């Protein structure tokens, strides 16, 4: 049995298994796949609700790529076949000229039958999706787009730490990023409990790791932190209740809660987090889990702005670089969507 199209997953013997078949051409410095890095040529399509897309939003902002890689933002909900641009005037993306992201997928592959997912990078001249491989997209933004980074951009994927970063990211992906979905969409008690226990065992290990160091790998923010943050940011609002990941709330896990607040208060993280879109997406779209579509009013997000004390562990978030400036006015998360923003 398949989940709804844009969710991109299937049930295998009543367990959730993510569909990892992607359009995987790469945009590179040398253009080896036929897609060279060019300012203004591509559009990153995201939804603020989606944790996988939120990673790309954060990386783009930290690296200062806003002026060379435009961004289209889909609304927080979608139907069975496509994300839509209902936030834009007339419900049409102003650059791509389409109402539904599915149109850009079908420009790439006529009759495209797999999930219509975000993030997706679209070639503006042809209107076709080049890649929706969310893991590779952010790594390439860090490495292949380096010549277009802002002055002071951090190195999110330093070469000397890549083996350790890759190892941590794979564990986080398997047990945390995807683990919450495996629990939430489990079709049997046994598959739910297996995912639940793996999730919290990994969170306990991460908590032990982060008790004595500020970031997951090295002394600065890396891609590993970006990938863990987007799941933690959604934990109390969605995964704790909606996906039954309820041994503890994030706010009841002291080390991870302080770590998440440290990142949230770092430019590029909290200012790209839209709690209203997050809640609307999960509670309105997943009608198999939440048949009424009622969106909860809580939790109160104000705690995200409270002191975290992680500075005492040392480390420098941006290394020898600098924080990004304020987000472009057109890309700012409305204060009412995230009251924790200053």
RODOSE-424927 format. One record per residue: x, y, z of N, C-alpha, C in turn; residue number from 1; residue in three letters. Coordinates in steps of 0.2 Angstrom, whole numbers. Layout:
N
> X, Y, Z, X, Y, Z, X, Y, Z, NUM, Ala
...
END
This chain:
342
> 4, -6, 0, 0, 0, 0, 4, 6, 0, 1, Unk
> 3, 11, -4, 7, 17, -5, 4, 22, 0, 2, Unk
> 8, 27, 2, 6, 33, 6, 4, 38, 0, 3, Unk
> 1, 43, 2, -1, 49, -2, 5, 51, -6, 4, Unk
> 4, 53, -12, 10, 54, -17, 16, 58, -15, 5, Unk
> 14, 64, -12, 19, 68, -10, 23, 66, -4, 6, Unk
> 20, 61, 0, 24, 58, 6, 30, 54, 4, 7, Unk
> 29, 51, -2, 35, 47, -4, 37, 42, 0, 8, Unk
> 33, 37, 2, 34, 31, 6, 29, 26, 5, 9, Unk
> 31, 20, 6, 27, 14, 6, 27, 10, 12, 10, Unk
> 22, 6, 13, 21, 1, 18, 24, -6, 16, 11, Unk
> 29, -9, 19, 31, -15, 18, 30, -20, 24, 12, Unk
> 25, -25, 23, 23, -29, 29, 21, -24, 35, 13, Unk
> 17, -19, 33, 15, -15, 38, 20, -10, 42, 14, Unk
> 26, -10, 39, 31, -5, 41, 32, 0, 36, 15, Unk
> 34, 6, 38, 35, 12, 33, 42, 11, 30, 16, Unk
> 42, 12, 24, 49, 11, 20, 49, 17, 16, 17, Unk
> 54, 22, 17, 54, 28, 13, 57, 26, 5, 18, Unk
> 53, 29, 1, 55, 28, -6, 61, 33, -8, 19, Unk
> 67, 29, -9, 73, 33, -10, 75, 34, -17, 20, Unk
> 70, 33, -22, 72, 34, -29, 71, 41, -31, 21, Unk
> 76, 44, -33, 76, 51, -34, 78, 53, -41, 22, Unk
> 77, 59, -43, 80, 62, -49, 86, 65, -46, 23, Unk
> 92, 62, -48, 98, 63, -45, 104, 66, -49, 24, Unk
> 102, 69, -54, 107, 73, -58, 110, 78, -53, 25, Unk
> 116, 80, -54, 120, 85, -49, 122, 91, -53, 26, Unk
> 121, 97, -49, 123, 103, -52, 130, 104, -49, 27, Unk
> 135, 104, -53, 142, 104, -51, 146, 110, -54, 28, Unk
> 152, 111, -51, 156, 116, -54, 158, 115, -61, 29, Unk
> 160, 109, -62, 162, 107, -69, 157, 105, -74, 30, Unk
> 150, 105, -71, 145, 103, -75, 145, 96, -78, 31, Unk
> 148, 91, -75, 149, 84, -77, 143, 81, -79, 32, Unk
> 137, 82, -75, 131, 79, -77, 127, 84, -82, 33, Unk
> 130, 89, -84, 126, 93, -89, 123, 99, -86, 34, Unk
> 124, 100, -79, 121, 105, -76, 127, 109, -72, 35, Unk
> 130, 114, -75, 135, 118, -72, 132, 123, -67, 36, Unk
> 136, 124, -61, 134, 130, -57, 133, 136, -60, 37, Unk
> 128, 140, -60, 127, 146, -64, 122, 151, -59, 38, Unk
> 124, 157, -58, 120, 161, -54, 114, 163, -58, 39, Unk
> 108, 162, -54, 102, 164, -57, 98, 159, -62, 40, Unk
> 102, 153, -63, 99, 148, -68, 94, 144, -64, 41, Unk
> 95, 142, -58, 91, 137, -55, 86, 140, -49, 42, Unk
> 81, 136, -48, 76, 138, -42, 76, 132, -37, 43, Unk
> 77, 134, -31, 76, 129, -26, 69, 129, -23, 44, Unk
> 65, 124, -24, 58, 124, -22, 57, 120, -16, 45, Unk
> 54, 123, -11, 54, 121, -4, 47, 121, -1, 46, Unk
> 46, 118, 5, 40, 120, 9, 43, 120, 16, 47, Unk
> 41, 126, 19, 44, 127, 26, 42, 121, 31, 48, Unk
> 36, 118, 29, 34, 113, 34, 38, 107, 34, 49, Unk
> 42, 105, 28, 45, 99, 27, 52, 99, 30, 50, Unk
> 54, 94, 34, 61, 94, 37, 66, 93, 32, 51, Unk
> 65, 90, 27, 70, 88, 22, 72, 95, 18, 52, Unk
> 66, 99, 17, 67, 105, 13, 70, 110, 18, 53, Unk
> 68, 110, 24, 71, 115, 29, 78, 115, 29, 54, Unk
> 81, 109, 28, 88, 108, 28, 91, 113, 23, 55, Unk
> 88, 112, 17, 91, 116, 11, 90, 123, 12, 56, Unk
> 84, 125, 15, 83, 132, 17, 89, 135, 21, 57, Unk
> 90, 131, 26, 96, 133, 31, 102, 134, 28, 58, Unk
> 104, 128, 24, 111, 128, 21, 111, 134, 16, 59, Unk
> 106, 135, 12, 106, 141, 7, 107, 148, 11, 60, Unk
> 104, 148, 16, 105, 155, 20, 112, 155, 24, 61, Unk
> 114, 150, 27, 120, 150, 30, 126, 152, 25, 62, Unk
> 125, 149, 19, 131, 150, 14, 130, 156, 10, 63, Unk
> 124, 160, 11, 123, 166, 8, 122, 166, 0, 64, Unk
> 118, 161, -2, 117, 159, -9, 110, 162, -11, 65, Unk
> 107, 167, -7, 100, 169, -9, 100, 173, -15, 66, Unk
> 106, 177, -17, 106, 181, -23, 107, 177, -29, 67, Unk
> 110, 171, -29, 112, 167, -34, 107, 161, -35, 68, Unk
> 103, 159, -30, 99, 153, -31, 92, 155, -28, 69, Unk
> 87, 157, -32, 81, 159, -30, 77, 153, -26, 70, Unk
> 72, 155, -23, 68, 150, -19, 61, 151, -20, 71, Unk
> 58, 146, -22, 50, 146, -22, 48, 142, -16, 72, Unk
> 42, 144, -13, 40, 141, -7, 33, 139, -8, 73, Unk
> 32, 132, -7, 25, 129, -8, 22, 130, -1, 74, Unk
> 15, 130, -2, 11, 130, 4, 12, 124, 9, 75, Unk
> 9, 125, 15, 11, 119, 20, 7, 113, 19, 76, Unk
> 2, 113, 15, -2, 107, 13, -2, 105, 6, 77, Unk
> -4, 99, 5, -4, 97, -2, -9, 91, -3, 78, Unk
> -11, 90, -9, -16, 84, -10, -12, 78, -11, 79, Unk
> -15, 73, -14, -12, 66, -15, -7, 66, -20, 80, Unk
> -7, 72, -25, -2, 71, -30, 3, 77, -30, 81, Unk
> 2, 82, -27, 7, 88, -28, 7, 93, -23, 82, Unk
> 13, 96, -21, 13, 102, -18, 11, 108, -22, 83, Unk
> 8, 113, -19, 6, 118, -24, 8, 125, -21, 84, Unk
> 8, 130, -25, 11, 137, -24, 5, 142, -22, 85, Unk
> 1, 139, -17, -5, 143, -15, -3, 149, -11, 86, Unk
> 3, 150, -9, 5, 156, -5, 7, 162, -10, 87, Unk
> 8, 161, -16, 9, 166, -21, 3, 169, -24, 88, Unk
> 3, 175, -26, -3, 178, -29, -5, 174, -35, 89, Unk
> -12, 172, -35, -15, 168, -40, -13, 161, -40, 90, Unk
> -9, 159, -34, -7, 152, -34, -2, 150, -39, 91, Unk
> 2, 154, -41, 6, 153, -47, 13, 155, -44, 92, Unk
> 18, 150, -45, 25, 152, -44, 27, 158, -48, 93, Unk
> 30, 164, -46, 31, 169, -50, 37, 168, -55, 94, Unk
> 41, 164, -54, 47, 162, -58, 45, 157, -63, 95, Unk
> 43, 151, -60, 42, 145, -64, 35, 146, -68, 96, Unk
> 30, 150, -66, 24, 150, -69, 20, 144, -69, 97, Unk
> 20, 140, -63, 16, 134, -63, 12, 135, -56, 98, Unk
> 7, 131, -56, 3, 131, -50, 5, 125, -45, 99, Unk
> 7, 119, -48, 9, 113, -45, 16, 111, -47, 100, Unk
> 19, 109, -41, 26, 107, -42, 26, 101, -47, 101, Unk
> 21, 97, -47, 21, 91, -51, 22, 93, -59, 102, Unk
> 20, 99, -61, 22, 101, -68, 29, 101, -69, 103, Unk
> 33, 103, -65, 40, 103, -66, 43, 96, -66, 104, Unk
> 41, 92, -62, 43, 85, -62, 41, 82, -69, 105, Unk
> 35, 83, -71, 33, 80, -78, 37, 83, -84, 106, Unk
> 39, 89, -83, 44, 92, -88, 50, 88, -88, 107, Unk
> 52, 86, -83, 59, 81, -83, 57, 74, -85, 108, Unk
> 52, 71, -83, 50, 64, -84, 42, 64, -86, 109, Unk
> 40, 64, -92, 33, 64, -93, 30, 58, -90, 110, Unk
> 24, 59, -87, 21, 54, -83, 24, 52, -77, 111, Unk
> 28, 56, -74, 32, 55, -68, 27, 52, -63, 112, Unk
> 29, 46, -60, 24, 42, -56, 27, 42, -48, 113, Unk
> 33, 44, -47, 35, 44, -40, 33, 50, -36, 114, Unk
> 35, 50, -30, 33, 56, -25, 35, 62, -28, 115, Unk
> 30, 67, -27, 32, 74, -29, 35, 77, -22, 116, Unk
> 41, 78, -22, 44, 79, -15, 48, 86, -16, 117, Unk
> 49, 89, -10, 53, 95, -9, 58, 93, -4, 118, Unk
> 64, 96, -4, 66, 101, -9, 67, 98, -16, 119, Unk
> 67, 102, -21, 68, 101, -28, 71, 107, -31, 120, Unk
> 76, 105, -35, 80, 111, -39, 78, 110, -46, 121, Unk
> 75, 116, -49, 72, 116, -55, 76, 121, -60, 122, Unk
> 77, 119, -66, 81, 122, -71, 76, 128, -74, 123, Unk
> 77, 134, -72, 72, 139, -74, 71, 139, -82, 124, Unk
> 76, 139, -86, 74, 140, -93, 70, 134, -96, 125, Unk
> 71, 128, -93, 66, 123, -96, 60, 121, -91, 126, Unk
> 61, 123, -85, 55, 122, -81, 55, 115, -78, 127, Unk
> 61, 111, -79, 61, 104, -77, 65, 103, -70, 128, Unk
> 63, 99, -66, 66, 97, -60, 73, 93, -62, 129, Unk
> 78, 95, -59, 85, 92, -60, 86, 87, -55, 130, Unk
> 85, 89, -49, 86, 84, -43, 81, 85, -38, 131, Unk
> 79, 80, -34, 76, 80, -28, 79, 76, -23, 132, Unk
> 86, 74, -24, 90, 70, -19, 92, 75, -14, 133, Unk
> 88, 75, -8, 88, 80, -3, 95, 79, 1, 134, Unk
> 98, 73, 1, 104, 72, 5, 110, 76, 1, 135, Unk
> 110, 75, -6, 115, 77, -10, 115, 85, -11, 136, Unk
> 108, 87, -12, 107, 94, -13, 111, 99, -8, 137, Unk
> 111, 97, -2, 114, 102, 3, 122, 101, 3, 138, Unk
> 124, 95, 2, 131, 94, 1, 134, 97, -5, 139, Unk
> 130, 97, -10, 133, 101, -16, 133, 109, -15, 140, Unk
> 128, 111, -11, 128, 118, -10, 134, 120, -6, 141, Unk
> 136, 116, -2, 142, 117, 2, 149, 117, -2, 142, Unk
> 149, 112, -7, 155, 110, -10, 155, 113, -17, 143, Unk
> 150, 111, -21, 151, 113, -28, 149, 121, -29, 144, Unk
> 145, 124, -25, 143, 131, -26, 148, 135, -22, 145, Unk
> 154, 133, -20, 158, 137, -15, 160, 143, -18, 146, Unk
> 162, 144, -24, 164, 150, -27, 158, 156, -27, 147, Unk
> 152, 154, -25, 147, 159, -25, 145, 160, -18, 148, Unk
> 148, 157, -13, 146, 158, -6, 148, 165, -4, 149, Unk
> 144, 168, 1, 145, 174, 4, 152, 174, 7, 150, Unk
> 155, 180, 8, 161, 181, 12, 159, 179, 19, 151, Unk
> 163, 175, 22, 162, 173, 29, 158, 167, 30, 152, Unk
> 156, 164, 24, 151, 158, 25, 155, 152, 28, 153, Unk
> 151, 149, 33, 155, 143, 36, 156, 137, 31, 154, Unk
> 161, 133, 33, 162, 127, 30, 158, 121, 33, 155, Unk
> 152, 120, 30, 147, 115, 33, 149, 108, 32, 156, Unk
> 154, 107, 28, 156, 100, 26, 164, 100, 25, 157, Unk
> 168, 101, 31, 175, 102, 30, 178, 95, 28, 158, Unk
> 183, 95, 24, 185, 89, 21, 188, 85, 26, 159, Unk
> 192, 87, 31, 195, 83, 36, 191, 80, 41, 160, Unk
> 184, 82, 41, 179, 79, 46, 174, 75, 42, 161, Unk
> 174, 74, 35, 169, 71, 32, 167, 64, 34, 162, Unk
> 172, 60, 35, 171, 53, 37, 166, 53, 43, 163, Unk
> 168, 57, 48, 165, 57, 55, 158, 60, 54, 164, Unk
> 157, 65, 50, 151, 69, 48, 146, 64, 45, 165, Unk
> 149, 60, 40, 145, 55, 36, 142, 50, 41, 166, Unk
> 147, 47, 45, 145, 42, 50, 139, 44, 54, 167, Unk
> 140, 50, 57, 134, 53, 62, 128, 54, 58, 168, Unk
> 129, 57, 52, 122, 59, 48, 119, 52, 46, 169, Unk
> 122, 47, 44, 119, 41, 43, 115, 38, 49, 170, Unk
> 118, 38, 55, 114, 36, 61, 108, 40, 62, 171, Unk
> 109, 47, 62, 104, 51, 63, 98, 50, 58, 172, Unk
> 100, 49, 52, 95, 48, 47, 91, 42, 48, 173, Unk
> 94, 37, 49, 91, 30, 50, 87, 30, 56, 174, Unk
> 89, 32, 62, 85, 31, 68, 81, 37, 70, 175, Unk
> 83, 43, 68, 80, 49, 70, 76, 53, 65, 176, Unk
> 79, 55, 60, 76, 59, 54, 70, 54, 51, 177, Unk
> 72, 48, 49, 67, 44, 47, 64, 40, 52, 178, Unk
> 67, 39, 58, 64, 35, 63, 57, 37, 65, 179, Unk
> 57, 44, 66, 50, 47, 68, 45, 45, 63, 180, Unk
> 46, 45, 57, 41, 43, 52, 40, 35, 52, 181, Unk
> 45, 31, 54, 43, 24, 54, 39, 23, 60, 182, Unk
> 40, 26, 66, 35, 26, 71, 28, 28, 69, 183, Unk
> 28, 34, 66, 22, 38, 65, 17, 34, 60, 184, Unk
> 20, 31, 55, 16, 27, 50, 17, 20, 51, 185, Unk
> 19, 17, 57, 19, 10, 58, 12, 7, 57, 186, Unk
> 12, 1, 54, 5, -2, 53, 4, -8, 58, 187, Unk
> 9, -9, 62, 8, -14, 68, 11, -12, 74, 188, Unk
> 9, -15, 80, 12, -13, 86, 19, -14, 86, 189, Unk
> 21, -20, 83, 28, -22, 83, 33, -17, 80, 190, Unk
> 30, -15, 74, 35, -11, 70, 35, -4, 73, 191, Unk
> 30, -2, 76, 30, 5, 80, 35, 4, 85, 192, Unk
> 34, -1, 89, 39, -1, 95, 46, -2, 93, 193, Unk
> 47, -5, 88, 54, -6, 85, 57, 1, 83, 194, Unk
> 53, 5, 80, 55, 11, 78, 56, 16, 84, 195, Unk
> 51, 16, 88, 51, 20, 94, 57, 19, 99, 196, Unk
> 59, 12, 100, 65, 11, 104, 71, 13, 101, 197, Unk
> 72, 12, 94, 78, 14, 90, 79, 22, 91, 198, Unk
> 73, 25, 90, 73, 32, 90, 76, 35, 97, 199, Unk
> 73, 33, 102, 75, 35, 109, 82, 33, 111, 200, Unk
> 84, 27, 109, 91, 24, 110, 96, 29, 107, 201, Unk
> 94, 31, 101, 99, 35, 97, 99, 42, 100, 202, Unk
> 93, 45, 102, 93, 51, 105, 97, 51, 112, 203, Unk
> 96, 46, 116, 100, 45, 122, 108, 45, 120, 204, Unk
> 110, 42, 115, 117, 42, 113, 119, 49, 111, 205, Unk
> 115, 52, 107, 117, 59, 105, 117, 64, 111, 206, Unk
> 113, 63, 115, 113, 67, 121, 119, 66, 125, 207, Unk
> 122, 60, 126, 128, 59, 129, 134, 62, 125, 208, Unk
> 134, 61, 119, 139, 64, 115, 139, 72, 115, 209, Unk
> 133, 75, 116, 133, 82, 116, 133, 85, 123, 210, Unk
> 133, 81, 128, 134, 84, 135, 141, 87, 136, 211, Unk
> 146, 85, 132, 153, 88, 133, 155, 91, 127, 212, Unk
> 151, 92, 122, 153, 96, 116, 148, 100, 113, 213, Unk
> 149, 106, 110, 144, 110, 108, 140, 108, 102, 214, Unk
> 144, 105, 97, 141, 103, 91, 143, 95, 90, 215, Unk
> 139, 93, 85, 140, 85, 84, 147, 83, 82, 216, Unk
> 150, 87, 77, 157, 85, 75, 161, 92, 75, 217, Unk
> 167, 91, 78, 171, 97, 78, 169, 103, 82, 218, Unk
> 172, 109, 81, 171, 115, 85, 166, 119, 82, 219, Unk
> 163, 118, 76, 159, 122, 73, 152, 119, 70, 220, Unk
> 148, 122, 68, 142, 120, 65, 143, 116, 58, 221, Unk
> 141, 110, 57, 142, 106, 51, 135, 104, 49, 222, Unk
> 135, 101, 43, 129, 98, 40, 126, 93, 45, 223, Unk
> 130, 90, 49, 127, 85, 54, 122, 89, 58, 224, Unk
> 124, 95, 60, 119, 99, 65, 113, 101, 61, 225, Unk
> 114, 103, 55, 108, 105, 51, 103, 100, 51, 226, Unk
> 105, 93, 49, 101, 88, 48, 97, 86, 55, 227, Unk
> 101, 86, 60, 98, 84, 67, 93, 90, 69, 228, Unk
> 94, 96, 68, 90, 101, 70, 83, 101, 67, 229, Unk
> 82, 100, 61, 76, 100, 58, 71, 95, 61, 230, Unk
> 73, 89, 63, 69, 85, 67, 68, 87, 74, 231, Unk
> 73, 89, 77, 72, 92, 84, 67, 98, 84, 232, Unk
> 67, 102, 79, 63, 108, 79, 55, 106, 78, 233, Unk
> 54, 100, 76, 47, 97, 75, 45, 93, 80, 234, Unk
> 49, 91, 85, 48, 85, 89, 42, 87, 94, 235, Unk
> 42, 92, 98, 36, 93, 102, 30, 95, 99, 236, Unk
> 31, 99, 93, 25, 101, 90, 21, 96, 86, 237, Unk
> 25, 91, 84, 22, 86, 79, 24, 78, 82, 238, Unk
> 30, 77, 82, 32, 70, 82, 30, 67, 89, 239, Unk
> 30, 71, 94, 28, 68, 101, 21, 65, 101, 240, Unk
> 17, 69, 99, 10, 67, 99, 7, 64, 93, 241, Unk
> 8, 67, 87, 5, 65, 81, 9, 58, 78, 242, Unk
> 15, 57, 80, 19, 51, 78, 20, 47, 84, 243, Unk
> 17, 48, 89, 17, 44, 95, 24, 43, 98, 244, Unk
> 29, 48, 97, 36, 47, 99, 36, 50, 106, 245, Unk
> 33, 47, 111, 31, 51, 117, 34, 48, 123, 246, Unk
> 40, 45, 123, 43, 44, 129, 45, 50, 133, 247, Unk
> 48, 55, 130, 49, 62, 132, 48, 67, 127, 248, Unk
> 46, 73, 129, 46, 78, 124, 54, 81, 124, 249, Unk
> 55, 84, 118, 62, 87, 118, 63, 91, 124, 250, Unk
> 58, 95, 126, 59, 100, 131, 60, 96, 138, 251, Unk
> 60, 90, 138, 61, 86, 144, 68, 82, 144, 252, Unk
> 71, 83, 138, 78, 80, 137, 83, 86, 138, 253, Unk
> 86, 87, 144, 90, 93, 145, 95, 95, 140, 254, Unk
> 99, 90, 138, 105, 91, 134, 103, 93, 127, 255, Unk
> 98, 89, 124, 96, 90, 117, 92, 96, 117, 256, Unk
> 88, 98, 122, 84, 104, 122, 88, 110, 122, 257, Unk
> 94, 110, 126, 98, 116, 126, 102, 116, 119, 258, Unk
> 104, 110, 117, 108, 110, 110, 103, 113, 105, 259, Unk
> 97, 111, 105, 92, 113, 99, 91, 121, 100, 260, Unk
> 90, 123, 106, 89, 131, 107, 95, 135, 105, 261, Unk
> 101, 132, 106, 108, 135, 104, 107, 136, 96, 262, Unk
> 106, 131, 93, 105, 131, 86, 99, 136, 84, 263, Unk
> 94, 135, 87, 88, 140, 85, 90, 147, 85, 264, Unk
> 94, 149, 90, 95, 156, 91, 101, 158, 87, 265, Unk
> 104, 153, 83, 109, 155, 78, 106, 157, 72, 266, Unk
> 108, 163, 69, 105, 165, 63, 105, 160, 57, 267, Unk
> 100, 159, 54, 99, 153, 49, 95, 147, 51, 268, Unk
> 94, 146, 57, 90, 141, 60, 83, 143, 62, 269, Unk
> 83, 146, 68, 76, 148, 70, 73, 153, 65, 270, Unk
> 76, 157, 62, 73, 162, 57, 71, 159, 51, 271, Unk
> 72, 152, 50, 69, 148, 44, 64, 143, 47, 272, Unk
> 62, 143, 53, 57, 138, 56, 51, 141, 57, 273, Unk
> 46, 138, 53, 39, 141, 53, 34, 136, 57, 274, Unk
> 33, 137, 63, 29, 132, 67, 22, 131, 65, 275, Unk
> 19, 136, 62, 12, 136, 60, 12, 131, 54, 276, Unk
> 17, 132, 49, 17, 128, 43, 18, 121, 45, 277, Unk
> 23, 120, 50, 24, 113, 52, 18, 110, 54, 278, Unk
> 14, 113, 59, 9, 109, 62, 3, 109, 57, 279, Unk
> 2, 113, 52, -3, 113, 47, -2, 107, 43, 280, Unk
> 4, 106, 41, 6, 101, 36, 4, 94, 39, 281, Unk
> 7, 93, 45, 7, 86, 47, -1, 84, 49, 282, Unk
> -4, 89, 53, -10, 88, 56, -16, 88, 50, 283, Unk
> -15, 92, 45, -20, 93, 40, -19, 87, 34, 284, Unk
> -13, 86, 33, -12, 81, 27, -13, 74, 29, 285, Unk
> -10, 72, 35, -10, 65, 37, -17, 63, 40, 286, Unk
> -22, 63, 36, -29, 61, 38, -29, 54, 40, 287, Unk
> -25, 50, 38, -25, 43, 41, -23, 43, 48, 288, Unk
> -19, 47, 50, -17, 48, 57, -22, 52, 61, 289, Unk
> -24, 58, 58, -28, 63, 61, -34, 65, 57, 290, Unk
> -39, 60, 57, -45, 61, 53, -48, 67, 53, 291, Unk
> -48, 71, 59, -52, 77, 59, -49, 83, 56, 292, Unk
> -42, 82, 55, -38, 88, 52, -37, 94, 57, 293, Unk
> -39, 93, 63, -39, 98, 68, -31, 99, 70, 294, Unk
> -29, 106, 70, -22, 107, 71, -22, 110, 78, 295, Unk
> -17, 107, 82, -17, 109, 89, -14, 116, 90, 296, Unk
> -17, 120, 95, -15, 126, 96, -8, 127, 99, 297, Unk
> -6, 122, 103, 1, 122, 107, 6, 118, 103, 298, Unk
> 12, 117, 105, 14, 119, 112, 16, 127, 111, 299, Unk
> 17, 130, 117, 20, 136, 117, 27, 137, 115, 300, Unk
> 29, 140, 110, 36, 140, 107, 40, 145, 111, 301, Unk
> 38, 149, 116, 42, 154, 118, 48, 151, 122, 302, Unk
> 48, 145, 124, 54, 142, 127, 60, 142, 122, 303, Unk
> 59, 142, 116, 65, 142, 111, 69, 148, 112, 304, Unk
> 67, 153, 115, 71, 159, 115, 74, 160, 122, 305, Unk
> 73, 155, 126, 76, 155, 133, 84, 153, 133, 306, Unk
> 88, 156, 138, 95, 155, 138, 96, 147, 138, 307, Unk
> 102, 145, 134, 104, 138, 134, 110, 136, 137, 308, Unk
> 114, 141, 138, 121, 140, 142, 126, 136, 138, 309, Unk
> 125, 134, 132, 130, 130, 128, 136, 134, 127, 310, Unk
> 136, 140, 127, 143, 144, 126, 148, 141, 130, 311, Unk
> 147, 139, 136, 152, 136, 141, 156, 130, 138, 312, Unk
> 153, 127, 133, 157, 121, 131, 162, 124, 125, 313, Unk
> 162, 130, 124, 167, 132, 119, 164, 132, 112, 314, Unk
> 168, 131, 107, 166, 130, 100, 164, 137, 98, 315, Unk
> 165, 138, 91, 163, 144, 88, 158, 142, 82, 316, Unk
> 152, 144, 82, 147, 142, 77, 149, 142, 70, 317, Unk
> 152, 148, 68, 154, 149, 62, 162, 149, 60, 318, Unk
> 165, 146, 65, 172, 145, 64, 176, 152, 63, 319, Unk
> 180, 153, 58, 183, 159, 56, 178, 164, 52, 320, Unk
> 172, 161, 51, 167, 165, 47, 163, 169, 51, 321, Unk
> 157, 172, 49, 153, 176, 52, 146, 174, 51, 322, Unk
> 141, 176, 55, 134, 174, 54, 131, 177, 48, 323, Unk
> 126, 175, 45, 123, 178, 39, 119, 184, 42, 324, Unk
> 118, 189, 38, 113, 194, 39, 106, 192, 40, 325, Unk
> 102, 197, 41, 95, 196, 41, 92, 193, 35, 326, Unk
> 87, 188, 35, 85, 185, 29, 81, 191, 24, 327, Unk
> 81, 190, 18, 78, 194, 13, 71, 195, 16, 328, Unk
> 68, 201, 15, 61, 203, 18, 56, 198, 15, 329, Unk
> 57, 196, 9, 52, 192, 6, 52, 185, 8, 330, Unk
> 57, 183, 12, 58, 176, 14, 58, 176, 22, 331, Unk
> 56, 181, 25, 55, 181, 32, 49, 177, 35, 332, Unk
> 50, 173, 40, 45, 169, 43, 40, 174, 47, 333, Unk
> 34, 175, 46, 30, 179, 49, 30, 178, 57, 334, Unk
> 31, 183, 61, 31, 183, 68, 26, 178, 71, 335, Unk
> 20, 179, 68, 14, 175, 71, 15, 168, 70, 336, Unk
> 19, 166, 65, 21, 159, 64, 26, 156, 68, 337, Unk
> 30, 160, 71, 35, 158, 76, 37, 164, 81, 338, Unk
> 32, 164, 86, 33, 169, 91, 39, 169, 95, 339, Unk
> 44, 164, 94, 50, 164, 98, 55, 168, 95, 340, Unk
> 54, 170, 88, 59, 175, 85, 59, 182, 88, 341, Unk
> 65, 184, 89, 65, 191, 92, 63, 196, 87, 342, Unk
END
